[in-house]
């Protein structure tokens, strides 16, 4: 079964694909040629050929067609009828192997049985496999001294090929005999020829006789084929690793034909970027606060004063002057007794401890997230009607990302931030560490310090977390009671690590958010402390008010008592006649007037202090109201800055992962085939290009200088974010479809979309699609004429099973048509010809039928080169019994001394195609094609030809 190359399942790391599974190859052969199957099986295990089905020829003609599927070197029982409904094949090749050997006494019977069984198989395929194009190919291996001639009179209707018992390493080299009685030599020789004729070599989708049709009578050609495979996987890996590795610096992009230059001061550039970011988004940091306005003095007129006095007097008449005084301050006292105090020291006491003391309910230090959650809870308790709102900070993070990309590729993406120019040329930062820390490089505590504090680690972007760990390590290092001898060393290492990470643009942004969060946290702590202090001050004012009221009450009681006693004495004297009633009336009037005068004196003396206390209370009420509103504003700021810091950690990890690995995880490619395989005949060989590290690095530098343009990171960032979203397996369909919507995400809780993508994006993404388009472009550029010298240096040396040679020595003349080359042999081996055939040069090569096909993927290539003679009749072949002089010499024009018709793969499978340059063009002048590889379209190769 000619299937896609089995070395890697689709989507697997380093995937290399062959042609699509649109063709099927059935090889019917006798047990005598079993060694051919075994040779093909060995090459299948090495990835050199595609799969096929071996059908034994010994079964009766009407027996079911059962065989053995050969894939990746494995033998699997296969029922040919079962394949008919499994897949729709575009092309099916039925290959019949026959033999006329010296050691085979029953050659005629075996040949006849094989032909009959093969014809039945072809008829079955044509009937059962629907619209598939069926190619019939019969390959006969004959010996010089066949013991028994075979009768081919009834053997028409096939494309017949005869394989001579000789081999050669190149079209321009001599031949050597092949012992067909040796199963090993027979299997390797005939197997290599069958693989070329049936299009079995991996990556080669066509055979030289595809589409040539069937002859009505026996017409055969002498054929010999050559095969060369060069594996460039290791060289590809070396160039890819250097091209896509940004640890030593980013490529300087091209702008209008000139290359950008590195900025002189990366530190100033990133600091300016961070400063401009918060100049544009200042509202994210800290909101406005209210101030207490001092009340203006208010003059009290005579009427208002008298009204106050009579209310006081009415209270005195009722016997409760203190109630009057307390009534003046009731509104102020009520205002001061706000919900802030009851919440802070009542139901919100635990949140108060977390925010003010920084200690969680378990007694351990609370982190920034715990403190922020406690602040949000206090905010809700202070005003249950106003739930905390998580603001949309997408504008901030969009600017955060675009500034980072602009610093690297010099494209202006926002009006408020322009690229740096050094003279007339754009300036860029080349070192990724200036943009963001690598999330794959955390600081991890070790040794005895980790034994004391636990397995703690800090991410490069987590400024608050790193400083908290540093504080704990410092305590351990300075505490003589703790046995951690390596704590000082750990503290020093962490300090160096921390300072290195702080220089980046991302960490400068994070530091501003962290410092603002701390500032607001301290403000909240102070305001909560003042809530407690204000409670004590309110108690002092209340005590003073109570004492003042008590004194006024005592004085009013004394005055009232004196007035009552005088009035009672005067009344008694008048009642017993000791005093005239008119005198009593005068005395009573004087007592009343005296009481009023005394009350007025008490009122005037006490009201000044009383109003001072009331004014102080009302001012405190105003201060309390403003303080509570400011507390709520600070809590809102703390919530927003906590959200900002959490989102910053996620976006810094995503950006850091992208900046340090913009092409994802550049993994070694899976080998399409064995680099070197020694069990092959002289006409077939496989080898691998030798890696020259210096050449690989220089090639990568040259490619970098011309591949990347200003703004190249735009598409790369979108692809990276999309890949991270796919790996995170987001349940939100909208986010999965448009990962840019993540900018609007506010939640960073575990399991949220932003948290999941952040965790994935921080790693090296295993997505070959991030690098595939760039590698395709790189291979295409290496194939350009201007880079010919570069490609030649990179791919100049070959390692074979016998040692190191040049590429030219390894290939010889394989892949180059003979054309007008006078030094190339023009005759095939005539050992199988009759005297008549030899005398008319029936074994002469027909230049127009010479078939050369190349398949290229990346730096790897396969070349198949087949040479054919003109059509031969049975009279020309020494091993045939039938002599049919009456047969027309060239019955079928397609079998005449003309071209094979440049056969095309009717399956439409991309891959190999005949060499479009029949005039003996040098290697690399072939056509250009494409083939999917890991989700990409492969482009032109340094070798020319088509990809597989």
ChimeraX attribute file (.defattr): number of C-alpha atoms within 10 A of each C-alpha:
attribute: neighborCount
match mode: 1-to-1
recipient: residues
	/A:1	23
	/A:2	29
	/A:3	21
	/A:4	22
	/A:5	28
	/A:6	22
	/A:7	20
	/A:8	17
	/A:9	13
	/A:10	16
	/A:11	13
	/A:12	14
	/A:13	18
	/A:14	23
	/A:15	21
	/A:16	26
	/A:17	26
	/A:18	28
	/A:19	25
	/A:20	20
	/A:21	17
	/A:22	21
	/A:23	27
	/A:24	25
	/A:25	23
	/A:26	26
	/A:27	25
	/A:28	27
	/A:29	25
	/A:30	20
	/A:31	12
	/A:32	13
	/A:33	20
	/A:34	15
	/A:35	19
	/A:36	23
	/A:37	23
	/A:38	17
	/A:39	23
	/A:40	28
	/A:41	25
	/A:42	20
	/A:43	25
	/A:44	26
	/A:45	20
	/A:46	19
	/A:47	23
	/A:48	26
	/A:49	29
	/A:50	32
	/A:51	29
	/A:52	24
	/A:53	26
	/A:54	24
	/A:55	25
	/A:56	20
	/A:57	27
	/A:58	15
	/A:59	15
	/A:60	13
	/A:61	17
	/A:62	10
	/A:63	11
	/A:64	12
	/A:65	21
	/A:66	17
	/A:67	20
	/A:68	21
	/A:69	22
	/A:70	25
	/A:71	23
	/A:72	20
	/A:73	20
	/A:74	13
	/A:75	14
	/A:76	12
	/A:77	12
	/A:78	17
	/A:79	16
	/A:80	21
	/A:81	15
	/A:82	11
	/A:83	15
	/A:84	15
	/A:85	12
	/A:86	8
	/A:87	13
	/A:88	16
	/A:89	20
	/A:90	20
	/A:91	23
	/A:92	23
	/A:93	25
	/A:94	24
	/A:95	27
	/A:96	27
	/A:97	24
	/A:98	26
	/A:99	25
	/A:100	25
	/A:101	23
	/A:102	17
	/A:103	14
	/A:104	16
	/A:105	14
	/A:106	14
	/A:107	21
	/A:108	19
	/A:109	13
	/A:110	20
	/A:111	22
	/A:112	17
	/A:113	19
	/A:114	25
	/A:115	25
	/A:116	17
	/A:117	25
	/A:118	28
	/A:119	19
	/A:120	17
	/A:121	25
	/A:122	20
	/A:123	12
	/A:124	14
	/A:125	21
	/A:126	16
	/A:127	12
	/A:128	15
	/A:129	20
	/A:130	13
	/A:131	12
	/A:132	21
	/A:133	18
	/A:134	23
	/A:135	23
	/A:136	24
	/A:137	25
	/A:138	25
	/A:139	25
	/A:140	21
	/A:141	20
	/A:142	23
	/A:143	25
	/A:144	17
	/A:145	15
	/A:146	20
	/A:147	16
	/A:148	19
	/A:149	20
	/A:150	22
	/A:151	18
	/A:152	21
	/A:153	14
	/A:154	13
	/A:155	19
	/A:156	16
	/A:157	17
	/A:158	24
	/A:159	25
	/A:160	25
	/A:161	25
	/A:162	21
	/A:163	23
	/A:164	25
	/A:165	23
	/A:166	18
	/A:167	22
	/A:168	19
	/A:169	22
	/A:170	21
	/A:171	25
	/A:172	16
	/A:173	13
	/A:174	12
	/A:175	17
	/A:176	13
	/A:177	11
	/A:178	18
	/A:179	14
	/A:180	23
	/A:181	13
	/A:182	10
	/A:183	16
	/A:184	17
	/A:185	20
	/A:186	22
	/A:187	22
	/A:188	26
	/A:189	29
	/A:190	26
	/A:191	23
	/A:192	28
	/A:193	24
	/A:194	27
	/A:195	21
	/A:196	23
	/A:197	25
	/A:198	26
	/A:199	25
	/A:200	27
	/A:201	30
	/A:202	30
	/A:203	30
	/A:204	32
	/A:205	29
	/A:206	26
	/A:207	27
	/A:208	27
	/A:209	24
	/A:210	24
	/A:211	21
	/A:212	18
	/A:213	17
	/A:214	19
	/A:215	20
	/A:216	14
	/A:217	21
	/A:218	21
	/A:219	26
	/A:220	26
	/A:221	22
	/A:222	26
	/A:223	23
	/A:224	28
	/A:225	29
	/A:226	27
	/A:227	25
	/A:228	22
	/A:229	28
	/A:230	26
	/A:231	28
	/A:232	23
	/A:233	24
	/A:234	21
	/A:235	23
	/A:236	22
	/A:237	20
	/A:238	20
	/A:239	27
	/A:240	23
	/A:241	18
	/A:242	21
	/A:243	25
	/A:244	21
	/A:245	20
	/A:246	18
	/A:247	14
	/A:248	10
	/A:249	13
	/A:250	22
	/A:251	28
	/A:252	26
	/A:253	26
	/A:254	23
	/A:255	17
	/A:256	9
	/A:257	9
	/A:258	14
	/A:259	19
	/A:260	24
	/A:261	21
	/A:262	21
	/A:263	18
	/A:264	12
	/A:265	9
	/A:266	21
	/A:267	16
	/A:268	11
	/A:269	20
	/A:270	24
	/A:271	16
	/A:272	13
	/A:273	25
	/A:274	24
	/A:275	15
	/A:276	16
	/A:277	19
	/A:278	18
	/A:279	11
	/A:280	14
	/A:281	13
	/A:282	12
	/A:283	11
	/A:284	17
	/A:285	19
	/A:286	18
	/A:287	13
	/A:288	9
	/A:289	12
	/A:290	10
	/A:291	10
	/A:292	13
	/A:293	10
	/A:294	9
	/A:295	10
	/A:296	6
	/A:297	7
	/A:298	6
	/A:299	7
	/A:300	8
	/A:301	9
	/A:302	9
	/A:303	9
	/A:304	10
	/A:305	12
	/A:306	11
	/A:307	12
	/A:308	15
	/A:309	17
	/A:310	14
	/A:311	14
	/A:312	22
	/A:313	20
	/A:314	14
	/A:315	16
	/A:316	20
	/A:317	13
	/A:318	10
	/A:319	14
	/A:320	18
	/A:321	23
	/A:322	22
	/A:323	15
	/A:324	17
	/A:325	22
	/A:326	17
	/A:327	11
	/A:328	15
	/A:329	20
	/A:330	14
	/A:331	14
	/A:332	19
	/A:333	20
	/A:334	12
	/A:335	17
	/A:336	23
	/A:337	15
	/A:338	16
	/A:339	15
	/A:340	25
	/A:341	19
	/A:342	14
	/A:343	17
	/A:344	21
	/A:345	17
	/A:346	12
	/A:347	12
	/A:348	19
	/A:349	14
	/A:350	17
	/A:351	26
	/A:352	25
	/A:353	19
	/A:354	23
	/A:355	25
	/A:356	20
	/A:357	13
	/A:358	18
	/A:359	19
	/A:360	18
	/A:361	11
	/A:362	7
	/A:363	9
	/A:364	9
	/A:365	15
	/A:366	19
	/A:367	15
	/A:368	21
	/A:369	14
	/A:370	18
	/A:371	26
	/A:372	26
	/A:373	17
	/A:374	23
	/A:375	28
	/A:376	24
	/A:377	19
	/A:378	25
	/A:379	23
	/A:380	16
	/A:381	18
	/A:382	22
	/A:383	13
	/A:384	11
	/A:385	8
	/A:386	10
	/A:387	12
	/A:388	17
	/A:389	11
	/A:390	16
	/A:391	15
	/A:392	14
	/A:393	18
	/A:394	17
	/A:395	12
	/A:396	18
	/A:397	19
	/A:398	15
	/A:399	22
	/A:400	22
	/A:401	16
	/A:402	18
	/A:403	28
	/A:404	23
	/A:405	24
	/A:406	25
	/A:407	27
	/A:408	28
	/A:409	28
	/A:410	30
	/A:411	25
	/A:412	18
	/A:413	16
	/A:414	13
	/A:415	6
	/A:416	12
	/A:417	19
	/A:418	15
	/A:419	20
	/A:420	20
	/A:421	15
	/A:422	14
	/A:423	8
	/A:424	8
	/A:425	17
	/A:426	23
	/A:427	26
	/A:428	29
	/A:429	30
	/A:430	22
	/A:431	19
	/A:432	23
	/A:433	21
	/A:434	23
	/A:435	29
	/A:436	28
	/A:437	28
	/A:438	25
	/A:439	23
	/A:440	15
	/A:441	12
	/A:442	17
	/A:443	17
	/A:444	13
	/A:445	22
	/A:446	17
	/A:447	13
	/A:448	16
	/A:449	25
	/A:450	18
	/A:451	13
	/A:452	15
	/A:453	14
	/A:454	11
	/A:455	12
	/A:456	14
	/A:457	15
	/A:458	22
	/A:459	20
	/A:460	28
	/A:461	30
	/A:462	24
	/A:463	22
	/A:464	19
	/A:465	16
	/A:466	20
	/A:467	15
	/A:468	16
	/A:469	18
	/A:470	19
	/A:471	13
	/A:472	13
	/A:473	23
	/A:474	16
	/A:475	13
	/A:476	22
	/A:477	21
	/A:478	12
	/A:479	11
	/A:480	10
	/A:481	8
	/A:482	14
	/A:483	14
	/A:484	19
	/A:485	14
	/A:486	15
	/A:487	24
	/A:488	16
	/A:489	12
	/A:490	22
	/A:491	21
	/A:492	13
	/A:493	13
	/A:494	21
	/A:495	15
	/A:496	10
	/A:497	15
	/A:498	22
	/A:499	10
	/A:500	14
	/A:501	25
	/A:502	21
	/A:503	19
	/A:504	24
	/A:505	29
	/A:506	31
	/A:507	26
	/A:508	22
	/A:509	23
	/A:510	24
	/A:511	19
	/A:512	16
	/A:513	21
	/A:514	23
	/A:515	15
	/A:516	20
	/A:517	25
	/A:518	17
	/A:519	15
	/A:520	23
	/A:521	24
	/A:522	15
	/A:523	18
	/A:524	24
	/A:525	21
	/A:526	13
	/A:527	19
	/A:528	22
	/A:529	14
	/A:530	15
	/A:531	21
	/A:532	14
	/A:533	11
	/A:534	18
	/A:535	13
	/A:536	12
	/A:537	12
	/A:538	16
	/A:539	11
	/A:540	12
	/A:541	16
	/A:542	17
	/A:543	12
	/A:544	14
	/A:545	19
	/A:546	15
	/A:547	13
	/A:548	17
	/A:549	20
	/A:550	14
	/A:551	13
	/A:552	22
	/A:553	19
	/A:554	13
	/A:555	14
	/A:556	24
	/A:557	16
	/A:558	12
	/A:559	17
	/A:560	20
	/A:561	13
	/A:562	15
	/A:563	20
	/A:564	16
	/A:565	12
	/A:566	15
	/A:567	19
	/A:568	14
	/A:569	12
	/A:570	22
	/A:571	21
	/A:572	14
	/A:573	14
	/A:574	17
	/A:575	13
	/A:576	9
	/A:577	10
	/A:578	11
	/A:579	14
	/A:580	14
	/A:581	15
	/A:582	10
	/A:583	13
	/A:584	20
	/A:585	15
	/A:586	11
	/A:587	16
	/A:588	19
	/A:589	13
	/A:590	15
	/A:591	20
	/A:592	15
	/A:593	13
	/A:594	15
	/A:595	19
	/A:596	16
	/A:597	12
	/A:598	17
	/A:599	21
	/A:600	16
	/A:601	12
	/A:602	16
	/A:603	20
	/A:604	13
	/A:605	12
	/A:606	16
	/A:607	16
	/A:608	11
	/A:609	13
	/A:610	20
	/A:611	14
	/A:612	11
	/A:613	19
	/A:614	22
	/A:615	17
	/A:616	15
	/A:617	23
	/A:618	21
	/A:619	18
	/A:620	21
	/A:621	20
	/A:622	20
	/A:623	19
	/A:624	21
	/A:625	17
	/A:626	17
	/A:627	22
	/A:628	20
	/A:629	16
	/A:630	20
	/A:631	24
	/A:632	22
	/A:633	20
	/A:634	26
	/A:635	25
	/A:636	22
	/A:637	26
	/A:638	27
	/A:639	28
	/A:640	25
	/A:641	27
	/A:642	26
	/A:643	21
	/A:644	26
	/A:645	26
	/A:646	21
	/A:647	24
	/A:648	25
	/A:649	23
	/A:650	23
	/A:651	27
	/A:652	31
	/A:653	30
	/A:654	27
	/A:655	29
	/A:656	26
	/A:657	26
	/A:658	26
	/A:659	25
	/A:660	26
	/A:661	24
	/A:662	23
	/A:663	26
	/A:664	24
	/A:665	19
	/A:666	25
	/A:667	14
	/A:668	16
	/A:669	17
	/A:670	16
	/A:671	19
	/A:672	26
	/A:673	27
	/A:674	18
	/A:675	23
	/A:676	18
	/A:677	18
	/A:678	12
	/A:679	16
	/A:680	19
	/A:681	23
	/A:682	17
	/A:683	22
	/A:684	24
	/A:685	22
	/A:686	24
	/A:687	26
	/A:688	26
	/A:689	26
	/A:690	21
	/A:691	22
	/A:692	17
	/A:693	14
	/A:694	12
	/A:695	19
	/A:696	25
	/A:697	18
	/A:698	16
	/A:699	24
	/A:700	20
	/A:701	15
	/A:702	15
	/A:703	20
	/A:704	20
	/A:705	15
	/A:706	17
	/A:707	16
	/A:708	19
	/A:709	22
	/A:710	21
	/A:711	19
	/A:712	17
	/A:713	20
	/A:714	16
	/A:715	11
	/A:716	16
	/A:717	19
	/A:718	14
	/A:719	18
	/A:720	26
	/A:721	24
	/A:722	20
	/A:723	23
	/A:724	29
	/A:725	26
	/A:726	16
	/A:727	16
	/A:728	19
	/A:729	14
	/A:730	20
	/A:731	10
	/A:732	9
	/A:733	10
	/A:734	12
	/A:735	18
	/A:736	21
	/A:737	13
	/A:738	13
	/A:739	23
	/A:740	17
	/A:741	13
	/A:742	19
	/A:743	17
	/A:744	15
	/A:745	19
	/A:746	21
	/A:747	15
	/A:748	20
	/A:749	12
	/A:750	9
	/A:751	11
	/A:752	14
	/A:753	24
	/A:754	28
	/A:755	23
	/A:756	20
	/A:757	27
	/A:758	25
	/A:759	18
	/A:760	21
	/A:761	30
	/A:762	23
	/A:763	21
	/A:764	19
	/A:765	21
	/A:766	18
	/A:767	23
	/A:768	23
	/A:769	18
	/A:770	23
	/A:771	18
	/A:772	19
	/A:773	15
	/A:774	17
	/A:775	21
	/A:776	20
	/A:777	17
	/A:778	25
	/A:779	22
	/A:780	19
	/A:781	21
	/A:782	24
	/A:783	20
	/A:784	14
	/A:785	11
	/A:786	10
	/A:787	15
	/A:788	15
	/A:789	11
	/A:790	19
	/A:791	22
	/A:792	15
	/A:793	13
	/A:794	25
	/A:795	23
	/A:796	16
	/A:797	20
	/A:798	22
	/A:799	21
	/A:800	21
	/A:801	14
	/A:802	9
	/A:803	8
	/A:804	16
	/A:805	16
	/A:806	15
	/A:807	18
	/A:808	12
	/A:809	11
	/A:810	22
	/A:811	20
	/A:812	15
	/A:813	21
	/A:814	24
	/A:815	27
	/A:816	22
	/A:817	25
	/A:818	24
	/A:819	14
	/A:820	10
	/A:821	11
	/A:822	8
	/A:823	8
	/A:824	14
	/A:825	14
	/A:826	18
	/A:827	14
	/A:828	21
	/A:829	21
	/A:830	20
	/A:831	18
	/A:832	24
	/A:833	24
	/A:834	17
	/A:835	15
	/A:836	13
	/A:837	19
	/A:838	17
	/A:839	12
	/A:840	10
	/A:841	18
	/A:842	24
	/A:843	26
	/A:844	19
	/A:845	22
	/A:846	20
	/A:847	21
	/A:848	19
	/A:849	21
	/A:850	25
	/A:851	26
	/A:852	26
	/A:853	25
	/A:854	29
	/A:855	32
	/A:856	31
	/A:857	32
	/A:858	25
	/A:859	23
	/A:860	26
	/A:861	24
	/A:862	26
	/A:863	27
	/A:864	28
	/A:865	26
	/A:866	24
	/A:867	25
	/A:868	29
	/A:869	26
	/A:870	24
	/A:871	26
	/A:872	24
	/A:873	24
	/A:874	26
	/A:875	20
	/A:876	23
	/A:877	26
	/A:878	22
	/A:879	24
	/A:880	23
	/A:881	16
	/A:882	16
	/A:883	15
	/A:884	12
	/A:885	10
	/A:886	6
	/A:887	13
	/A:888	10
	/A:889	16
	/A:890	17
	/A:891	15
	/A:892	15
	/A:893	11
	/A:894	17
	/A:895	23
	/A:896	17
	/A:897	17
	/A:898	14
	/A:899	18
	/A:900	20
	/A:901	14
	/A:902	19
	/A:903	17
	/A:904	18
	/A:905	22
	/A:906	16
	/A:907	19
	/A:908	14
	/A:909	21
	/A:910	21
	/A:911	28
	/A:912	33
	/A:913	26
	/A:914	26
	/A:915	27
	/A:916	15
	/A:917	15
	/A:918	18
	/A:919	14
	/A:920	16
	/A:921	16
	/A:922	13
	/A:923	19
	/A:924	17
	/A:925	15
	/A:926	23
	/A:927	17
	/A:928	20
	/A:929	21
	/A:930	21
	/A:931	26
	/A:932	19
	/A:933	23
	/A:934	19
	/A:935	15
	/A:936	17
	/A:937	14
	/A:938	26
	/A:939	25
	/A:940	28
	/A:941	29
	/A:942	28
	/A:943	28
	/A:944	24
	/A:945	30
	/A:946	31
	/A:947	35
	/A:948	33
